[in-house]
Amino acid sequence: MKIHSLQKLNKMNKTEVKGNWNEQKGKLKQKFAVLTDDDLMFAEGKKEEMLGKLQIKLGKSKEELQKIIEAL
């Protein structure tokens, strides 16, 4: 099952989230070399905090980030 947006992470069980997010995280790190594991740490209840950090680091809007992730 491929994650099409971070919103779907909330609807998936933790095992699915961990596996799929690890795959998506790897693709994001390939696309944006400045990202680290710490930048992409997805903790339950901290999605908005993570997105905020990514917005600042990449200079992208929340909508742009969602489109990038959906395209992976």
N, C-alpha and C positions, 0 to 999 in steps of 0.2 A: 504494500500500500504506500503510495507516494504522498508526501505532504504537499498540499497546494498552497497553504498559507499557515502562518503561525496560529491563526484562530482555530484551526482544526486540531492543534495540539491539545487544546482543552477537552476535546471530545474523545480522545483516544486513551486507551489504558496505558499505564506507565511503561510497560514493556515495549509496546509499539512506539511510544514517544521516544524512548531512549534509543532504540535501534534506528528509527527514521531520522531523529534529530542528529544523531552521530553522522549519518550519511550526508545530511544537508549541511552540517557544520563543516565537514571536509570540503564540500563543493564551495561553500562561501570562502573558506580559507584559501582555496586555489584561485578564486576570482579576485579576492582582495587580500593581498599578501600582508597587509598591515594588521589584519585581525589575528588575535591570539585565542587560545582555549579559554582564557579568562573572559575575553570579550563575548564569547559565545556560550557561556555557562547558562544553561536554562534551568533555573530552579523553580519549583512549583510556587506559583503566586508571584513570581518576579519577572514575568514576561515583559511588562511595560518598562521596568527598570532596564532590562537587557536591550530592548528596542531603543530606549533613550540613549544608552551608551553607544549603540551602533550608529544612530543618527548623528551624534556628535563626531565620532571617529571617522565616519565615511562622508560626512557632509550631505546626507540624504534625508529626505522627508520620510515620515512613517509610511506614506503611500508608496514612495519609491522603493523602500525596503521590502514592503509586502510584494510588490511586483517582481523584484529581483528574486525573492525566495520562491515565489510561484513559478518562475521561469526555470528554476533548477531542475 
